[in-house]
Amino acid sequence: MTAAKTLLAVLVTLSITGRIWASEAAAQAPTFRFVESNGIRLHVAEQGEGPLIVLCHGFPESWYSWRHQIPVLAKAGYYVVAPDQRGYGKSDKPHEIEEYNIFKLTGDIIGLVQALGKKEAIIIGHDWGAPVAWYCSLLRPDLFRALVLLSVPYSPRGGGTVPPIVAAKAAGKVSGREFYQVTFQDPSRTEAVFDKDPRGTLTSMLIGASGDAKSGAGWNPWSKPGKRSTRPQAPVQLPGWLTRSDLDFYTTQFEQSGFRGGLNWYRNIDFNWLHTGFLMGARISQPTLFVAGERDGVLKFMGGAYEKLEENVPRLSRKVLIPGKGHWIQQEDPQEVNRLILEFLKQL
């Protein structure tokens, strides 16, 4: 074979191989569409065939926070659907605060399962998506047969006479520290600030609450009133789990959507408490897996719920803290989270 023919053969081989790689990459990518649910339009990413798994993201995120789980779960034989939840991404964003109470949020996911024509689903939630997932499980155990909670451990609706945000404000006056959920009630200190610099806000939040935050510089749920900052104090180096393209994607989404929708979830905390007394002390009956990062700041104020998981979730399969990782656990350590989820699913 002449040199010219050899070169031609190599180029043809590379061309075919390139098309195969491109085809495989396309096959591994989710597709997108809008689904009508509970009176709004939800933008969803979907991939695979088989039993339905619904992935519920938290704040400030979108379907994209599940980018490492969607193809893996789909390859394992599941139909995986990850919506931009109400107020996020390309989904509808009602302006009124009351449009983001827990009944609206769970109604969106229940309606999504029904709109997809499915009679049951496995639900996985991270951060705010965890309460959505456990309320779905409590309110419709006929639809949701298994539950995975990431970062936020299940905590039953408690007793008492004072709503949580009211109680947190009172405690802050005594301690001189303000709980972040109290800060989030005030638009002038949140979306009015966040929307001016989405990239800076997201960079600070994502790195600050991760396991890569420097000692003493990570996210603290409590701060002195008026001192909380969401801006990085100096140029930062992105951790390995958060690439520049990841940050670009999140930034573009929040430049378009703003932060108000996601923050309105926090502004319904007292409403949710006042209207869920019928669930006081309720236990989760479904098989459940809990996973969090050992350095997750949520555990600073929900450590009691973590300790009582076996009591409040009788069919708890495992509760796992991954060493060195923080709040964004399915992004910080996707391989271990995927392994734990797949192991749990095999037990069902």
WOFENZI-V402047 format. One record per residue. N is the residue number from 1. RES is the residue in one letter. SS is DSSP state (H for helix, E for strand, L for the rest). PHI is phi in radians with two decimals (* if undefined). OMEGA is omega in whole degrees, 0 to 359 (none if undefined). Layout:
n	res	ss	phi	omega
N	RES	SS	PHI	OMEGA
N	RES	SS	PHI	OMEGA
//
This chain:
n	res	ss	phi	omega
1	M	L	*	180
2	T	L	-1.27	180
3	A	H	-1.06	181
4	A	H	-1.12	180
5	K	H	-1.18	178
6	T	H	-1.08	179
7	L	H	-1.10	180
8	L	H	-1.08	180
9	A	H	-1.09	179
10	V	H	-1.11	181
11	L	H	-1.12	178
12	V	H	-1.11	179
13	T	H	-1.05	179
14	L	H	-1.09	180
15	S	H	-1.11	180
16	I	H	-1.13	180
17	T	H	-1.06	179
18	G	H	-1.06	179
19	R	H	-1.16	178
20	I	H	-1.12	179
21	W	H	-1.06	180
22	A	H	-1.10	179
23	S	H	-1.11	180
24	E	H	-1.13	179
25	A	H	-1.10	179
26	A	H	-1.13	181
27	A	H	-1.16	182
28	Q	L	-1.57	183
29	A	L	-1.63	177
30	P	L	-1.25	172
31	T	E	-1.86	187
32	F	E	-2.29	174
33	R	E	-2.85	176
34	F	E	-1.86	179
35	V	E	-2.22	176
36	E	E	-1.35	181
37	S	E	-2.67	171
38	N	L	0.99	176
39	G	L	1.50	177
40	I	E	-2.31	175
41	R	E	-1.81	176
42	L	E	-1.84	173
43	H	E	-1.54	185
44	V	E	-2.23	168
45	A	E	-1.75	182
46	E	E	-2.53	180
47	Q	E	-2.85	173
48	G	L	1.61	178
49	E	L	-2.41	179
50	G	L	2.24	177
51	P	E	-1.01	185
52	L	E	-1.40	168
53	I	E	-2.10	177
54	V	E	-1.88	181
55	L	E	-1.91	183
56	C	E	-1.94	184
57	H	L	-1.47	181
58	G	L	-2.08	182
59	F	L	-1.92	353
60	P	L	-1.76	188
61	E	L	-2.38	179
62	S	L	-3.01	176
63	W	H	-0.93	188
64	Y	H	-1.09	180
65	S	H	-1.16	179
66	W	H	-1.79	186
67	R	H	-1.04	181
68	H	H	-1.51	182
69	Q	H	-1.66	187
70	I	H	-1.00	182
71	P	H	-1.18	181
72	V	H	-1.18	180
73	L	H	-1.19	177
74	A	H	-1.13	179
75	K	H	-1.11	181
76	A	L	-1.38	175
77	G	L	1.83	181
78	Y	E	-2.12	172
79	Y	E	-1.63	190
80	V	E	-1.87	180
81	V	E	-2.26	180
82	A	E	-2.17	180
83	P	E	-1.44	156
84	D	L	-1.28	184
85	Q	L	-1.27	183
86	R	L	-0.83	179
87	G	L	1.63	186
88	Y	L	-2.10	170
89	G	L	0.92	182
90	K	L	-1.71	177
91	S	L	-1.32	181
92	D	L	-1.10	184
93	K	L	-2.34	176
94	P	L	-0.97	183
95	H	L	-1.43	188
96	E	L	-1.19	181
97	I	H	-1.03	185
98	E	H	-1.14	178
99	E	H	-1.32	183
100	Y	H	-2.11	177
101	N	L	-1.29	188
102	I	H	-1.11	179
103	F	H	-1.24	175
104	K	H	-1.15	184
105	L	H	-1.18	177
106	T	H	-1.23	177
107	G	H	-1.06	178
108	D	H	-1.06	184
109	I	H	-1.31	176
110	I	H	-1.08	178
111	G	H	-1.12	178
112	L	H	-1.11	179
113	V	H	-1.02	180
114	Q	H	-1.18	180
115	A	H	-1.13	178
116	L	L	-1.39	178
117	G	L	1.34	182
118	K	L	-1.80	180
119	K	L	-1.69	177
120	E	L	-2.78	182
121	A	E	-2.71	167
122	I	E	-1.74	184
123	I	E	-2.11	181
124	I	E	-2.21	182
125	G	E	-2.30	177
126	H	E	-2.13	178
127	D	L	0.98	179
128	W	H	-1.05	177
129	G	H	-1.14	179
130	A	H	-1.18	175
131	P	H	-1.04	176
132	V	H	-1.02	181
133	A	H	-1.14	182
134	W	H	-1.33	174
135	Y	H	-1.19	174
136	C	H	-1.03	181
137	S	H	-1.18	179
138	L	H	-1.25	186
139	L	H	-1.45	181
140	R	L	-2.35	179
141	P	L	-1.12	177
142	D	L	-1.27	181
143	L	L	-1.65	188
144	F	E	-1.92	190
145	R	E	-1.69	178
146	A	E	-2.74	190
147	L	E	-2.43	171
148	V	E	-2.19	179
149	L	E	-1.96	177
150	L	E	-2.03	174
151	S	L	1.41	186
152	V	L	-1.85	180
153	P	L	-1.30	179
154	Y	L	-1.08	176
155	S	L	-2.32	180
156	P	L	-1.07	175
157	R	E	-1.06	184
158	G	L	-1.53	179
159	G	L	-1.62	182
160	G	L	1.48	183
161	T	L	-2.13	185
162	V	L	-1.98	178
163	P	L	-1.05	188
164	P	H	-1.02	183
165	I	H	-1.23	175
166	V	H	-1.03	179
167	A	H	-1.12	180
168	A	H	-1.15	177
169	K	H	-1.12	180
170	A	H	-1.12	179
171	A	H	-1.12	180
172	G	H	-1.15	178
173	K	H	-1.16	180
174	V	H	-1.35	186
175	S	H	-1.49	184
176	G	L	1.36	178
177	R	L	-2.15	182
178	E	E	-1.92	178
179	F	E	-1.27	186
180	Y	H	-1.04	180
181	Q	H	-1.21	173
182	V	H	-1.26	177
183	T	H	-0.96	184
184	F	L	-1.21	177
185	Q	L	-1.32	189
186	D	L	-1.80	181
187	P	H	-1.03	182
188	S	H	-1.19	180
189	R	H	-1.90	182
190	T	L	-2.17	186
191	E	H	-1.06	177
192	A	H	-1.09	178
193	V	H	-1.62	185
194	F	H	-1.05	185
195	D	L	-1.17	179
196	K	L	-1.28	182
197	D	L	-2.57	182
198	P	H	-0.99	183
199	R	H	-1.15	179
200	G	H	-1.13	178
201	T	H	-1.08	182
202	L	H	-1.16	179
203	T	H	-1.03	181
204	S	H	-1.13	182
205	M	H	-1.14	185
206	L	H	-1.18	179
207	I	H	-1.31	185
208	G	H	-1.07	181
209	A	L	-1.66	182
210	S	L	-1.61	176
211	G	L	-1.25	181
212	D	L	-1.59	178
213	A	L	-1.11	179
214	K	L	-1.14	181
215	S	L	-0.97	181
216	G	L	1.49	182
217	A	L	-1.98	182
218	G	L	-1.37	182
219	W	L	-1.19	176
220	N	L	-2.08	181
221	P	L	-1.08	181
222	W	E	-2.04	177
223	S	E	-2.62	174
224	K	L	-1.22	181
225	P	L	-0.91	178
226	G	L	1.43	183
227	K	L	-1.77	184
228	R	L	-1.17	179
229	S	L	-2.14	175
230	T	L	-1.94	181
231	R	L	-1.83	174
232	P	L	-1.08	184
233	Q	L	-1.37	181
234	A	L	-2.72	176
235	P	L	-0.95	184
236	V	L	-2.09	174
237	Q	L	-1.69	182
238	L	L	-1.22	176
239	P	L	-1.22	185
240	G	L	-1.06	184
241	W	L	-1.40	182
242	L	L	-2.09	182
243	T	L	-1.45	177
244	R	H	-1.08	179
245	S	H	-1.19	175
246	D	H	-1.07	181
247	L	H	-1.13	176
248	D	H	-1.06	181
249	F	H	-1.10	179
250	Y	H	-1.04	182
251	T	H	-1.07	180
252	T	H	-1.04	180
253	Q	H	-1.08	183
254	F	H	-1.39	170
255	E	H	-1.12	181
256	Q	H	-1.47	186
257	S	H	-1.64	190
258	G	L	1.30	184
259	F	L	-1.76	187
260	R	H	-1.03	183
261	G	H	-0.99	180
262	G	H	-1.13	180
263	L	H	-1.21	178
264	N	H	-1.13	174
265	W	H	-1.06	180
266	Y	H	-1.17	184
267	R	L	-1.37	175
268	N	L	-1.93	183
269	I	H	-1.05	179
270	D	H	-1.18	176
271	F	H	-1.01	181
272	N	H	-1.04	180
273	W	H	-1.12	183
274	L	H	-1.14	187
275	H	L	-1.90	179
276	T	L	-2.17	177
277	G	H	-1.03	179
278	F	H	-1.18	178
279	L	H	-1.81	182
280	M	E	-1.01	178
281	G	L	1.32	183
282	A	L	-1.10	178
283	R	L	-1.83	175
284	I	L	-1.38	184
285	S	L	-1.67	184
286	Q	L	-1.41	169
287	P	E	-0.98	189
288	T	E	-2.44	173
289	L	E	-2.08	174
290	F	E	-2.12	179
291	V	E	-2.41	176
292	A	E	-2.60	173
293	G	E	-1.43	181
294	E	L	-1.05	181
295	R	L	-1.75	181
296	D	L	-1.21	181
297	G	L	-1.12	179
298	V	H	-1.04	182
299	L	H	-1.21	176
300	K	H	-1.17	181
301	F	H	-2.04	176
302	M	H	-2.13	179
303	G	H	-1.07	178
304	G	H	-1.11	178
305	A	H	-1.13	178
306	Y	H	-1.09	182
307	E	H	-1.15	184
308	K	L	-1.72	182
309	L	H	-1.00	181
310	E	H	-1.07	179
311	E	H	-1.28	185
312	N	H	-1.52	179
313	V	L	-2.26	187
314	P	L	-0.99	181
315	R	L	-1.81	177
316	L	E	-1.10	179
317	S	E	-1.35	179
318	R	E	-2.71	165
319	K	E	-2.25	190
320	V	E	-2.24	170
321	L	E	-1.92	183
322	I	E	-1.57	186
323	P	L	-1.02	172
324	G	L	1.36	183
325	K	L	-1.80	183
326	G	L	-1.97	191
327	H	L	-1.29	187
328	W	L	-1.60	197
329	I	H	-1.07	182
330	Q	H	-1.30	174
331	Q	H	-1.72	182
332	E	H	-1.25	180
333	D	L	-2.44	185
334	P	H	-1.08	182
335	Q	H	-1.10	181
336	E	H	-1.24	178
337	V	H	-1.10	178
338	N	H	-1.08	179
339	R	H	-1.07	181
340	L	H	-1.13	179
341	I	H	-1.14	181
342	L	H	-1.12	177
343	E	H	-1.10	178
344	F	H	-1.12	182
345	L	H	-1.10	179
346	K	H	-1.15	181
347	Q	H	-1.41	185
348	L	L	-1.17	none
//
